[in-house]
Amino acid sequence: MGCCFSRSLSDESARDDIQTLQRSTSTPIDRRDSIRTSSSFRSHAQGSDGLPLSERKSAPLRRHVWKAKGDMAKRIQIDRMREEFYDTQVCGRPEVWDAIRYSIDLMEAGDLVTAQEILRAGGITVPTGDLAEGAFDQSGQRYDVPSYCCSLPTNVIEVLDEELSNEKNTKVEFDGTSDDDVELEQWGDTKGKTPALARGGKKKLRARLSDKGKDLIVRFDDEDTVSVISRKIIEQAGLIPGRDQVRIAYLGKILRETESLAEQGWNEEHILNAFVLKGESESD
């Protein structure tokens, strides 16, 4: 059987082409590197789903529905698998994983609106509205989230082991309420003036803003609660107090606003993630 290209190419050029093909197939490592390079370029230019970044949009978030098999139906097993999954992720940006994890916690608490705002603040798009079908950051990096992380199964078994029930009950979840309402009485009478608590502090921390991706250096005192620090971030970032909100995350968890950073195990050398939730302006 003759070669398909022998009719249009000379024998000499055909031999050259065959030799080139043989050389390329004899170096699989270089070929794989080439594939990785071209794939990387495509993911930055178009994203791993092939869409231009400018055209990728988010659909309204929706709860992922699935049914578990065997032990995966047990809540305690699901919680273990979730911790293992998030602790072992080496691809993607940590702050994006934090935002995805937090938004899922909010969805499980029934707060889809705030969950969507968290993703928007982090520049994360979910084309189908279902996180189990993939999410993308601003650079086009894809984040695949397994079903057991996205939601609890329809046949979940809520029985907890006695030994782990106390640990389970210490999990922090945002329930839609905020201690800001309590502290507004202390801060709200300033009539636009800078509160004394926001003017300085003996220590410094670095907070990374979700909406701008830049870091802020914030001065604070050991006794400052997370709520106080959130307000300092709002002031320094040029946000509007009373309209915009900031939620501070550390090691994948949203910090309790009534406690200090030290009380929640913060390491002073680590960066804090500040999720910016912008409210609607009066003109909207």
C-alpha positions, 0 to 999 in steps of 0.5 A: 500500500502506498503512502497517502502523501507520495502522490504530491511530494517527491520521494526525497521530501517524503523521506525527510518528513518521515525522518522528522516524524520518527525523531519526534516520536522517539523523544516522548519527554520533549513531546509531553513538555510541548503538550504541557506548554501549549496547554498552559498557553491555551489555559491562560489565553482561553481557559481550560474550557476553550472559552476566551476569558472575556466571554466566560460568565457565571450562571446563578449558583445552584445546589449540587444534588447527588446520592452517596453509596455505602459509607460515603452517606455518613456525615462524619465520613464526608467531613473527613474526606472534605478535610483531606481534599482541601488539605492536599490541593497543590494546584490553584491559588489558596485564596480561590480554594478558600472562597470556594469552600466558604461559599459552599458552607454558605450554600449549605446554610441556605444563603445562596446570595452571599455564596454568590457574592463571595465567588464574585468578590474572588473573581471566580466564575461557575459557568453552569452554576454547579461547582461540581461541574467546574469553576474558574479563576481570573487567569482561566485556571480550572478548579474541580470540586468533588460532589462530596465537597459541593453538598451533602448527599440526599441520603446523608446519615447524620449520626456522629461518632461520640468521640468526634462529635465535640470536634464536629460541633466546633466547626465554624459556619457563617449563619448570615448574622453578624456581630457588626450590628452590635459594634455599629453602636460603637462605630455608628456615631462617628458621622464619617469621622475616623474612629479612634480604634481604626487609627493605629495599633502596636502590631501589623498584619497583611490582608489580601483583598479579594476584589483587587488582589492587592495586599494591605498593611493594617495596624492593630492591637492584640485585643482587637476583635476580627470585627474591629480589624474588618472595619480597619480594612474597610477604611484603608481599602476605601470601601463604604462603611455600613454598605460594604462588608469584609469577611476575614479567612485564615487557613480555609475558615472564616474567623469568628468576629467576636474573638481576636486573631490570637484566640483563633490561632493566627500566625503573625507571619501568615497573610489573611484573606479579606473577602470584600462584599460590596453592597448596592450604592444608593444610585442602584 
